[in-house]
Amino acid sequence: MRRYFLFVLFLNSAALLAQYQFSGEVSQINAGNTIYLSLVEDYRKSSRIYLNQIVKKTQVDSLGHFQFEGNNLPKENRIYRIHLDGCTNTSEDNHFLGQCNNSKSVLFIANNLDTVQFPTSFEDQSLCTIVSTNPKSEALLQVEFLKDEMVFDFMEYPGETSKNLNSKKWFATLQDFGKSAEEPLVELFIYDFLSDKRNETYTHYLQDVSANSYYKGLLNRLQSIYPEAGFTQEYAAEIATDQQLANFNSPKTWNLKYLLILTLILSLLANVYFITKQKLKARVAEKSMRQKLTPQEQKIVDHILQEKSNKEIATALFVSHSTVKTHINNLYKKLEVSSREEIVALFKK
């Protein structure tokens, strides 16, 4: 009881500081391992780890505790990921692509004023329980539970008739859950799963998107709560294109050739818009990072991007090998990285 009282007091005091605090406990065998906090702005990139989503990193202490805090996150709700890096620095696994079996992660909803804790569960499992000042935080975990039940249904009766019935059932179940959460980010997370071309759900999605008013309703909710967010514009472009594609084979009174042309144009414009926007963001971010560096350090970065060795860099710049090492160590500190590969990842987005 005393521990519960202290935790509640902790939550309230953190809220008064007008900053976020995300903390938790993992197994002590992870002591010293790196743990990352990522901001997932693009709902199409919620399924795995992306380097350019990471906003902060820290280490698990000797007792298995970790904490992120600050006041630099958006004031509105966003989807975040905490990712525990269980790979060693010498591991050949590319754990940022989800290939390291020792890594764990959890998605949750929060904002700049929230205090979120990830206590170890009764089964000694980490990053699978959430206690938060934000009632929306654990909704994505609940969606994952529903998805597991859905997969079981599909696997138990794999026939085509059962597949169609289960698709109707689970589309309705997941969409109703999303609406009941009263948080469009939860609905976007569900939409990303149901409309994924790699999933069994995609065929039914194309039928559903052309006939179900749910998708228009979700767009209205996004525009009402997150009118300026990139994911709102992305969703609007996607459903417009998908609805045109879904209706392509339906009886029409006008020439289907023009519909196909319109669909392709809309898709092309949407792709050009988002690709251009991402490239612009990347250029701005690279310029900001380069401004932190001296002219000599910028030259070394350019040589690293050309995959040159320290010896080759020293020869090209007419400096000693040790001078190159010193500059690279300074780069690690300024860019908050620990390897040449991370430097390449920062400047080659």
Secondary structure as UniProt FT lines:
FT   HELIX           2..16
FT   TURN            17..18
FT   STRAND          20..25
FT   HELIX           28..30
FT   TURN            31..32
FT   STRAND          34..40
FT   HELIX           43..45
FT   HELIX           51..53
FT   STRAND          54..59
FT   TURN            62..63
FT   STRAND          65..70
FT   STRAND          78..84
FT   TURN            89..90
FT   HELIX           95..97
FT   TURN            101..102
FT   STRAND          104..110
FT   TURN            112..113
FT   STRAND          115..118
FT   TURN            122..123
FT   STRAND          131..132
FT   TURN            135..138
FT   HELIX           139..156
FT   HELIX           160..180
FT   TURN            181..182
FT   HELIX           184..194
FT   TURN            197..198
FT   TURN            200..201
FT   HELIX           202..211
FT   HELIX           214..225
FT   TURN            227..228
FT   HELIX           230..246
FT   TURN            247..249
FT   HELIX           256..291
FT   HELIX           295..305
FT   TURN            306..307
FT   HELIX           310..317
FT   HELIX           321..335
FT   HELIX           340..347
//
